[in-house]
Amino acid sequence: MDSASKDGFHLKLWRGERMCLIGMDVDAPEPDFVGFAIEVLHPGGTEFAPLRNRLAFSYPEGSKINGDVQFPSTEAPFQKFRWVHFPYDPIDGLYSYRVTKMHMPADGSLVAGTQLVANINLNPITHPGFLDIGFTRAFASSQAYRDKFGNRDDILPATNAAGLDFAPPFDPASPSDDNPYTWLGFEAAAIVQSLVDEAVADTTLTVDFFAYDLNLGWLVDRLEKLGPRLRAVIDDSPKDHNQPAGAEGKASARLSTSTGGQVVRMHFNGLQHNKVIIVRRNGVAQRVLLGSTNFSYRGFYIQANNALLFSDPAIAGLFGDYFDAAFHQPETFSGSDMARKWYAFTTPDKPVVQIALSPHADKEIGLSPVGAAIDQATSSVFFSIAFLNQTKSGSVRTAIDRLAKRPVFSYGVVDKASAEPKPGAEAKPSRLDVYKPDGTIGVVDFGYLAKNAPPPFGAEWQGRKGINLHNKFVVTDFGLPTAKVFTGSSNLSPSGEGGNGDHLVMIQDPIVATAYAIEAVRLFDHLHFRSKMKDAKVKPKGAKAGEATPLTLAKPTALSGKPAWFERYYRADSQYLRDRLLFGH
């Protein structure tokens, strides 16, 4: 992190996973203050380049306003007190950001004011030698995917079951700048691919593999190359995965052949819901990959997901014991000592890590520490929890419900389940609840911007049917030394904790908490944008059917006669005020 201040103007940079959150604050904004110009100097570069805005104060008369034109923020400043810079193609090294206050005097011109510069290293490894975190980009339904790949919709198999037989238009395992799989899978996919490739190449390594969804042809191809060095536990729950003709059935048959029968199909008391890879050297666990990312096309390339790779023999060893129990005696796990407690790992100069493994006989073993951390947070709470709307009880659900009534800054997004599809039918397009800064809840419909997009934004691909958000994480007290992250494969629900094979990880560390908080902000802004766009589709007087009023930047009150864009950020005891103060200092 780096910061700078001058004349009541404050700038702070926060490191995310291959992205940077730029926090800004102004103690006393002038009436003609119209936002921030942000410029970046990339590693190895020689000149600052402005970040670009799709919104402008006005658009050329008669022009087609469809989002194809973006405006430099030196001409179209950002009217927000924070911005997440997510480079299309990240480069390792030191980034410099130059942020300038922009003003609009009575003549309508744009004038630069106070300027600050700060630097931050965005190297990819979170804690070298111990922990690497990766997120999927989760932006198939986005203006960025529209710009970069033209909304191409042929990157998914027709159904999940067809995944292993699908011929993708690009090789997902061959990274390149023009490969949508590389761009969408981002760090999470890269971490998985690198780990498996390392195991294939080194014959002293063996792999234990937990899977729930499994339809990635390139991954199954690689796992087959391990031969008898692979053992696998693959879900066979009646709800989704017990059909021989399904992707999991086909993958299991292939891997059973290549491993000499070292594949177990099981589902604990409900689901085998782990997504875990354990790498052993000479029988001793060395590294473990875990998280929410299913080994499927949707899991890698559509959904918001996260993956964590621990290079720690003690943590890997716990998961190795977990795998052995699932491989040999899964029916007894919930009553075992392993399922009755949290395991703590402390390494000098590394984050404190605690882990709970389910299913538990007591459903609150995993949930109550998460609920308590939410209730005890004094600064902020961020969350991204798939299926929370389907959860009606438990410590996490009740703590989230109480959160809205507390003077603590919070952002959150949760999947809003559509009606259950008929047997054999696909789920309907995903909808999401977004917990807005003003405390209200907006519903996001991913199908909406596939058909409608208020100018200057262009229509987007909805990413086909199925959910778009699959993360399960909670961040408490971001920015404080006591910051914590809870994440893993657990849906944070009593039914899952009591029935499913899952893992839940607590990491106490400001660096990790910052990475997850920025991911929450990135997802929130991405989704909040959709609810705002739907609200903005208002037919102006004299417009043709289906036309919408173009969205524009706000001019000063003296020119517009309307409240200044920044007024809401200075209202006492508001979420907007907490937002401004939290990230800018």
Helices and strands as residue ranges (DSSP letters): E 2-6, E 9-15, E 20-26, E 33-41, E 49-50, E 52-53, E 71-72, E 82-85, E 94-103, E 111-121, E 131-135, H 143-149, G 160-165, H 180-201, E 205-211, H 217-225, G 227-229, E 230-235, H 247-259, E 263-266, E 276-281, E 284-291, H 297-301, E 306-310, H 313-328, G 330-335, G 337-339, E 342-345, E 352-358, H 364-376, E 380-385, G 388-390, H 395-403, E 409-416, E 431-435, E 441-445, H 448-451, E 472-476, E 484-488, H 494-499, E 502-508, H 510-536, H 557-560, G 567-570, H 575-583
